[in-house]
Amino acid sequence: YELIIYSVIKNKTSKCIFDSLLGTAQPRFNLQVKGRRWMELSMEEQRAYVMRLLDALEVTDRDKRLKVARAILYLAQGVFDECDTETDVLYWSRHNVFLLYDMGIFTALLELLSMEIDNNQACSSAVRKPAISLADSTELRVLLSIMYLMVETIRVEMEGDSPERKAAREAFKTELGSPLYNGEPFALLLFTMVTKFCSMNAPHFPMKKVLLLLWKTILFTLGGFEELQEMKVRMRELLSLPPLPEDSIKVVRNMRAASPPASAMELIEQQQQQKRGRRSRRPLVKQDSLDTYNERDPFKNDDARDEEDDPEDVDSGIEGEVDPLDRDVIIQPPPPPPPLRPPTERVSFPKGLPWAPKVREKDIEHFLETSRNKFIGFTLGNDTDTLVGLPRPIHESVKTLKQHKYVSIAEVQIKREEELQQCPMTMGEEEVEETPAEILYLGMLPSLSQYVIALLKLLLAAAPTSKAKTDSINILADVLPEEMPITVLQSMKLGIDVNRHKEIIVKAIAALLLLLLKHFKLNHIYQFEYVAQHLVFANCIPLILKFFNQNIMSYISAKNSICALDFPHCVVHEMPELTAESLEAGDSNQFCWRNLFSCINLLRILNKITKWKHSRTMMLVVFKSAPILKRALKVKQAMMQLYVLKLLKIQTKYLGRQWRKSNMKTMSAIYQKVRHRLNDDWAYGNDIDARPWDFQAEECALRESIEKFNMRRYDKNQNSEFTPVDNCLQSVLGQRVDLPEDFHYSYEMWLEREVFSQPIQWEGLLQAQ
């Protein structure tokens, strides 16, 4: 995982690392335990030493507190000076983190973090500074590093964990998700840091570390995708809904990537090759076959030539290609590329489509309405059972549609909400389960728009397509050194650091937003819609499209990392000499999984906020997203291709016949990889949804439903018409009213102005009664 300790050790040799970290932590440790090694101490002695550190955190001297915090950080990093291997470092890091949590270090660190956030002197001095560097956020970075290591280490469950560690993990998870920190979850404190940074009130906050800690906190408290799938299954059982037709996570994992469509330049090259007399089995088509790309694909195996000789396997490039990105490890083919498998070995793939088709209740109603108008001449409203007067084929069609009918949790929640709005007295008060997602939404609700705008501002500033502007926020405060580089090598290292810094920010924001959307959608559909609408109003759709409007292959294969400085490798092994050539060569990985992760999550966010929303789909069309998304298909990774094809599918009907005619291979890939809706006319443009675009009306209707939901569920003061009225004069006059402090000094003037100087017409008052 991404260790945020990287910023502490970059641009330093191993001696400098020990001088900076051990120089503050190790002497204090030796002083307390009389020169003995940490590994030699008993559990009681280790706990006693941590207790002394905990006491020392409460001193008033800022420098002494920082030294103690560095000592705690050294323990959380696994006392690497005493370890010989990376495995030992990870073992002792995990051991020490659980010890630190058990001794209450996290709560003490949280108090220090709150002090640093409220330190107005540091904020004001940072605002006045013309240039902010690493030195301005030293204390914050140390605290956030310890907290990140504790959250991430405890979050990951290992096979050999003892029952005590499992209990500690559950207790920490509950503690982070509960409103125990000043009446709000820990994540809200981090959200506050994000908004304070984006409002320019605290430009020295290390945003990369804050966002990473926020992402891991949300991931820990709410759960990842596998936990989300389990919660979804349980909720469907509680609502008496049929089980899911398949496990979407497993289906996507078993998918294989297709070769991307050829670009215009590649089509021109192929035409020129054909004119030179090169023999080709197939003539040029509107869109190049997904197989012709394999001539330039270093990962294409020798079976491709065998398949080209078989006329029945012309389109086998979509299904039968083994792609390196589907494997668990990165394949780096040395030149010349060896075959990925023996030429004689054949791989068999399951036949059929990967997804079971789905049909909504609305689709069945629309189908019956059209059929009744055609054969009978009148409709029966929402009746989907009466088939009198309809021909036999219609009966069979309705039977098939009902076999694949899918009722989502969101539909049940919407129906339930409508009943609560229409019959509040009959339905009674709703019982809301206090889930971690519910607690988080309740805390985020008053400032949700600020949180969303702040995250999108950071995403825009970190996007590789963004240009530097004078009024944009500075996200490099925790990566730029005090003294700018003076040599070429230092400049190269700083350039790599800056690019890596931006990539991690994009990764954290994309994962955070996707987690929030998925968990809020499961908790209640209108919570999801509220966040999604704020994203749309904050221009999230054009922002994500702008992100993908780049050379996406270069972004996926970027090598902005220095392997020699990765933790814990750098503190265990001798650090080699870094040269300009080694930095330029980068690591040996063929792809940057961090950037691939970010791209997939951004595509999923775009899918989430545009699905079943006609007006937002039209925004994709208006912003000309089709060529941008089509270029993203060049990345040969099955999951990324799936979500690109989903986005292309929902707008295909609006792109015109000529586009569909020229992109038949893309249409075929959509058919093979994306779930089918049985009566969805996506490929021809004859759908009833091809209506005029009325963005404002659709969004206003949705906004009205969301506001009614929030008002009914969270704003208890608005239900005044159902609140009992106190008719007793004495109890009403006896209620205590909170008055402002200055009222006590000027109440006599107020009485004179508002009471004594105003004539009261008692006769009129009596007549009104």
Helices and strands as residue ranges (DSSP letters): H 6-9, H 14-17, I 18-22, H 23-33, G 38-40, H 43-56, H 62-76, G 80-82, H 86-102, H 105-117, H 120-128, G 134-137, H 138-155, H 163-177, H 186-198, H 207-222, H 225-238, H 248-253, H 264-275, G 292-296, H 303-308, G 311-313, G 324-326, H 361-375, H 392-403, H 409-422, H 424-427, H 436-444, G 445-447, H 448-462, H 488-523, H 525-537, H 540-548, H 552-556, G 563-565, H 569-572, H 580-585, H 593-610, H 614-622, H 625-632, H 638-651, G 652-654, H 657-662, H 664-673, H 695-714, G 716-718, G 720-722, H 729-733, H 743-751, I 752-756, H 762-768
